[in-house]
Every structure is written in structure tokens, then in C-alpha cells.
Amino acid sequence: MLLAVMAIFLTDPVRYAKSVLGGISLWATCVLPATFPFLFLTALLTGLPAFAAFSRKFSSAAGKLFRISGAGGGIALLAALSGYPVGAKMICEAEKEGRLARGETFRLACLATTSGPMFLVGTVGALLYENAAAGWAMLFSHLAAVWLVAFAMRFFAAPVSARFLPQKTNPTLLYDSLYSAVISILCVGGLIALFSCFGEMLGDLGLFRIPLFGNYTEGILRGLLEMTNGCAALAAYKTPLSCALSCGLVTFGGMCVLCQQAAFLTRAGVKTLPFLGIKLLQAVLAFLLCLGICAATGCV
């Protein structure tokens, strides 16, 4: 498969190089401004004594709701505000530092891998659908689906014991946080550039013209590969169904986002196939919730 991709690239290197450049442009104009500050700020915040204090306060509520530790609850909250792939990165770092309770990592990965309001409301809703109300409907459906599935998972898990490690003073915290954020955002940009090229290749092979889902086929297939391009294709129709499909794609993440998350989660010991199964379940639930909201409110 790798040799086939290389061969396709060499058939028209100028055109496919432009698709890579297009992915870099998408990353630089949409993802970098929205994600990089959060990557830096969350890395800085989790290294401060204030985060440890918040984790202690939040431990009881997080344990009762999702059977995760206070540190895990704090990560989930920051992930919901920041978006992909901040949650996965924070889970990796917390696991490496021993701040997570035994047995909670997988459930936390299913809870704390979410998109953020800036992308769903600002980019997808306001820019693509030209309707912020549609973005808010998608955001509510997306978070509700993720949290409901995570809440259901608590019934199959044992209670966790809180772990409050002494907060060590890090004199290079500012530099370490900046370095970590820069490396992470560059890896995200590389994946977006690659998947933009892969999408161009699959389009040339005629995959996106297969009439599997009618007018929504191209948007769904592109979204399964890279969610931003898929949402852009679906937004051309501006119907409750297209909005719900966009919400489902963002909840699943697409291969590009899943690879971004897997780069961090596998290092934390999260198994990929069960994680994909949970994300698919969350995507279906988000689709149904968003379809119902859009149909009832007429926001699209």
C-alpha cells in the first residue's frame, strides 16, 4: 500500500505537492491559531500547583459521575474547552507522570477526546454553515453523546482511588510547556498535510464518486478521512441531515484526528480497536441527538 501511494504521488508530483501545501495552509489558518494556545496553556496549567488543588476539589464529583480521578476530571474539562488533540496529549503526560488512578486511562480516553467550541461553533457553525445556532446544536449533541457513553461505562468499572502526588517545583515549566506545545502542533500539521494529499489521491481514484449515500457521499467519505474537509462538503447542503452528519463526523474524528490521538494514547497504554468502537458509538449517538435538535428547532 505504501509503495502504491508513492507511485501515485510520482504520477503527478506537482499536483500532489500542492495538495500537501493546501493541508499546511488549512493547518496554518484554522488549526494552528485555535489549537496552539490551548496546547501551551494546558501544558502550563497542569504543571502548576493550582491544577493539583483543583483535582483534589473535583475528585469526588469526577468519581461519582464517571469513576475517574480528580486529575482525570480536570483533564476532561480542559479537553472539552480546548478540542482535539489536547485531551489525548494531557492523558499521555498524566499517565507518564503517574497522576492517573489505576484502571481509569481507557475510560478517560473515551471521555476526554472531544472537539471544542471554537471549532464546532466558530468554524463549522459560523463559517461553514453560516449559522452559529447550528454550531451550538452540534456542540451540545457532541458533548452530550461523549459524556453519556462515558457515564454508561462507569457501571462496568471499579471505583478508583484518588492519587494526589506532591507537586514538584519545575523551574523550566514555561520552556517545557512551550517546547511540548510546539512539537505537538507540528505533528498535528504534518498529519493534516498528509491526509490532504491522501484525500486528493482517493478523489482521483473515483472513491468519492461512489453513490453510497446520495448527495452526501463525498462529504461523509472525505470526513471519515479528514473531518474539516468533510464538514465543508456537507455544509454545501445546509439541511438538518447534513448538520447531523457533520456532528457525527466530528465526534468520530476521522482518520486524521484519530491518528493524532493515537500518537499520544498508545503511549499511555490505550488499545486502539476498543477505543475506535467507543468513538463510533459516540458518533452515532451524536448524529441522532443533533438530527433531533435540528429538526425540532429548525436551526438549519
C-alpha positions in Angstrom: 0.0 0.0 0.0 2.8 2.4 0.8 4.5 1.6 -2.5 1.2 2.3 -4.3 0.8 5.7 -2.6 4.4 6.6 -3.6 3.7 5.5 -7.1 0.5 7.6 -7.3 2.4 10.6 -6.0 5.0 10.2 -8.6 2.4 10.2 -11.4 1.8 13.9 -10.8 4.1 15.2 -8.1 3.4 18.9 -8.8 -0.4 18.4 -8.2 0.0 16.3 -5.1 2.6 18.6 -3.7 0.1 21.4 -4.0 -2.4 19.2 -2.0 0.2 18.9 0.7 0.6 22.7 0.6 -3.2 23.0 0.9 -3.2 20.9 4.0 -0.4 23.0 5.5 -2.4 26.1 4.6 -5.5 24.6 6.3 -3.4 23.9 9.4 -1.8 27.3 9.5 -5.0 29.3 9.0 -7.6 27.2 11.0 -5.9 24.7 13.3 -2.7 26.5 14.5 -4.4 29.7 15.8 -7.2 27.8 17.5 -5.2 24.9 18.9 -1.6 26.0 19.7 -2.5 28.5 22.5 -4.6 25.8 24.2 -1.8 23.2 23.9 0.6 25.7 25.6 -1.8 26.9 28.2 -3.0 23.4 29.2 0.6 22.1 29.5 1.4 25.2 31.6 -1.7 24.8 33.7 -1.3 21.2 34.5 2.2 21.9 35.8 1.0 24.5 38.4 0.0 23.7 42.0 -3.4 25.2 41.2 -4.2 22.2 39.0 -3.4 19.8 41.7 -5.6 21.7 44.1 -8.4 21.7 41.6 -8.0 18.0 41.1 -8.5 17.4 44.8 -11.7 19.5 44.9 -13.0 17.8 41.7 -12.1 14.3 42.8 -15.5 13.4 44.5 -17.7 14.7 41.6 -15.5 13.0 38.9 -15.5 9.7 40.8 -19.3 9.7 41.3 -20.1 10.7 37.7 -17.5 8.8 35.6 -15.4 6.8 38.2 -12.3 8.7 37.3 -9.9 10.6 39.5 -9.9 14.3 40.1 -6.9 14.7 37.7 -8.8 12.8 35.1 -11.9 15.1 35.6 -9.8 18.2 35.2 -8.3 16.8 32.0 -11.8 16.1 30.6 -13.0 19.6 31.4 -9.9 21.2 29.8 -10.3 18.9 26.8 -13.9 20.0 26.3 -12.8 23.6 26.3 -9.8 23.1 24.1 -10.7 20.5 21.5 -8.6 17.8 19.6 -5.9 16.6 20.3 -5.4 18.4 23.7 -7.2 15.8 25.8 -5.1 12.9 24.3 -1.9 14.8 24.9 -2.8 15.6 28.5 -3.7 11.9 29.2 -0.4 10.8 27.8 1.5 13.2 30.1 -0.6 12.4 33.2 -0.1 8.7 32.7 3.6 9.1 32.3 3.8 11.2 35.5 1.7 8.7 37.4 -1.1 11.2 38.2 -3.9 8.9 37.0 -5.6 6.2 39.1 -5.1 2.6 38.2 -7.5 1.4 35.5 -9.0 4.7 34.5 -6.9 5.5 31.5 -9.1 3.9 28.8 -12.4 5.4 30.2 -10.7 8.8 30.5 -9.5 8.5 26.8 -13.2 7.9 25.8 -14.3 10.9 27.9 -11.6 13.5 27.2 -11.1 13.2 23.5 -13.6 15.9 22.3 -13.8 18.7 19.9 -14.0 22.3 21.3 -16.5 25.2 21.0 -14.1 27.2 18.8 -14.1 24.6 16.1 -17.8 23.5 16.2 -19.4 26.9 16.8 -16.8 29.2 15.2 -15.5 27.1 12.2 -18.2 24.6 11.4 -21.3 26.6 12.5 -20.5 30.2 11.8 -18.1 29.8 8.8 -19.2 26.7 7.0 -23.0 26.6 7.8 -23.2 30.4 8.2 -25.3 29.8 11.3 -23.8 29.9 14.8 -27.0 28.2 16.1 -26.2 25.1 14.1 -22.8 25.1 15.7 -24.2 25.2 19.2 -26.6 22.4 18.3 -23.6 20.3 17.1 -21.6 21.2 20.2 -24.4 20.2 22.6 -25.0 16.9 20.8 -21.3 16.2 20.5 -20.6 16.7 24.2 -23.8 15.0 25.4 -23.0 11.9 23.3 -19.5 11.6 24.6 -20.5 12.2 28.3 -23.5 9.9 28.1 -21.4 7.0 26.8 -18.7 7.7 29.4 -21.3 7.8 32.1 -22.6 4.4 31.0 -19.1 3.0 31.1 -18.8 3.7 34.8 -21.2 0.8 35.6 -18.6 -1.6 34.2 -15.7 -0.2 36.1 -14.5 -0.5 39.7 -14.2 2.7 41.8 -10.9 4.4 41.5 -8.8 5.6 44.4 -7.7 9.2 44.2 -4.0 9.8 43.6 -2.6 13.1 44.8 1.1 13.3 44.1 3.2 16.1 45.7 3.5 18.9 43.2 7.2 19.4 42.4 8.6 22.8 41.5 9.7 22.9 37.9 12.0 25.9 37.2 11.8 25.3 33.5 8.0 24.9 33.3 7.5 27.8 30.9 10.1 26.4 28.4 8.9 22.8 28.8 5.3 23.8 28.2 6.2 25.8 25.1 8.5 23.1 23.7 5.8 20.4 24.2 3.2 22.6 22.5 5.4 23.3 19.5 6.3 19.7 18.9 2.7 18.6 19.3 1.2 21.2 16.9 3.9 20.4 14.3 2.9 16.7 14.5 -0.7 17.7 14.0 0.2 19.8 11.0 2.1 17.0 9.4 -0.8 14.6 9.7 -3.2 17.2 8.2 -0.9 17.8 5.3 -0.5 14.0 4.7 -4.2 13.3 4.8 -5.0 16.2 2.5 -2.7 14.5 0.0 -4.3 11.1 0.6 -7.7 12.6 0.1 -6.6 14.1 -3.3 -5.4 10.7 -4.3 -8.6 8.9 -3.3 -10.6 11.5 -5.2 -8.6 10.9 -8.3 -9.3 7.1 -8.0 -13.0 7.9 -8.0 -13.8 6.8 -4.5 -15.7 9.9 -3.6 -18.0 9.5 -6.6 -19.4 6.1 -5.5 -23.1 6.8 -4.9 -23.3 5.1 -1.4 -25.2 7.9 0.4 -26.6 10.1 -2.4 -25.6 13.7 -2.4 -23.8 13.3 1.0 -21.4 10.6 -0.2 -18.4 12.8 -0.8 -18.8 14.7 2.5 -19.1 11.5 4.5 -16.1 9.8 2.8 -14.0 12.9 3.0 -15.0 13.4 6.6 -14.0 9.8 7.5 -10.6 10.7 6.2 -10.3 14.3 7.4 -13.3 15.9 9.3 -12.8 19.5 8.3 -12.9 18.8 4.6 -15.9 16.5 5.1 -17.8 19.1 7.1 -17.1 21.7 4.3 -18.5 19.4 1.7 -21.6 18.6 3.8 -22.2 22.3 4.6 -23.0 22.9 0.9 -26.5 21.5 1.5 -27.3 23.1 4.9 -30.0 20.6 5.9 -30.7 19.0 9.3 -29.3 15.7 7.9 -26.1 17.3 6.7 -25.7 19.1 10.1 -26.2 15.9 12.0 -23.8 14.1 9.7 -21.2 16.8 10.4 -21.7 16.4 14.1 -21.2 12.6 13.8 -18.1 13.0 11.8 -16.6 15.5 14.3 -17.4 13.2 17.2 -15.8 10.2 15.5 -12.9 12.4 14.4 -11.9 10.9 11.1 -8.7 9.1 10.4 -6.6 12.3 10.6 -7.8 13.2 14.1 -7.7 9.5 15.2 -4.1 9.3 14.2 -3.3 12.5 16.1 -4.9 11.0 19.2 -3.4 7.6 18.8 0.1 9.1 18.7 -0.5 10.1 22.3 -2.9 7.5 23.6 -0.9 4.4 22.6 1.9 5.7 24.7 -0.5 5.8 27.6 -1.5 2.1 27.0 -4.9 2.7 25.4 -5.8 0.0 22.9 -6.8 1.3 19.5 -9.6 -1.0 18.4 -11.8 -0.8 21.6 -11.2 3.0 21.6 -12.4 3.1 17.9 -15.5 1.1 18.9 -16.4 3.6 21.6 -15.8 6.6 19.3 -18.1 5.1 16.7 -20.8 4.6 19.3 -20.5 8.2 20.4 -20.6 9.4 16.8 -23.9 7.5 16.1 -25.5 8.9 19.3 -24.3 12.5 18.5 -25.8 12.1 15.0 -29.2 11.1 16.4 -29.2 13.8 19.0 -28.2 16.5 16.5 -30.7 15.4 14.0 -33.5 15.6 16.6 -32.4 19.0 17.8 -32.1 20.4 14.2 -35.5 19.0 13.2 -37.2 20.3 16.4 -35.7 23.8 16.4 -35.2 24.5 12.7 -31.8 25.9 13.4 -30.6 24.8 9.9 
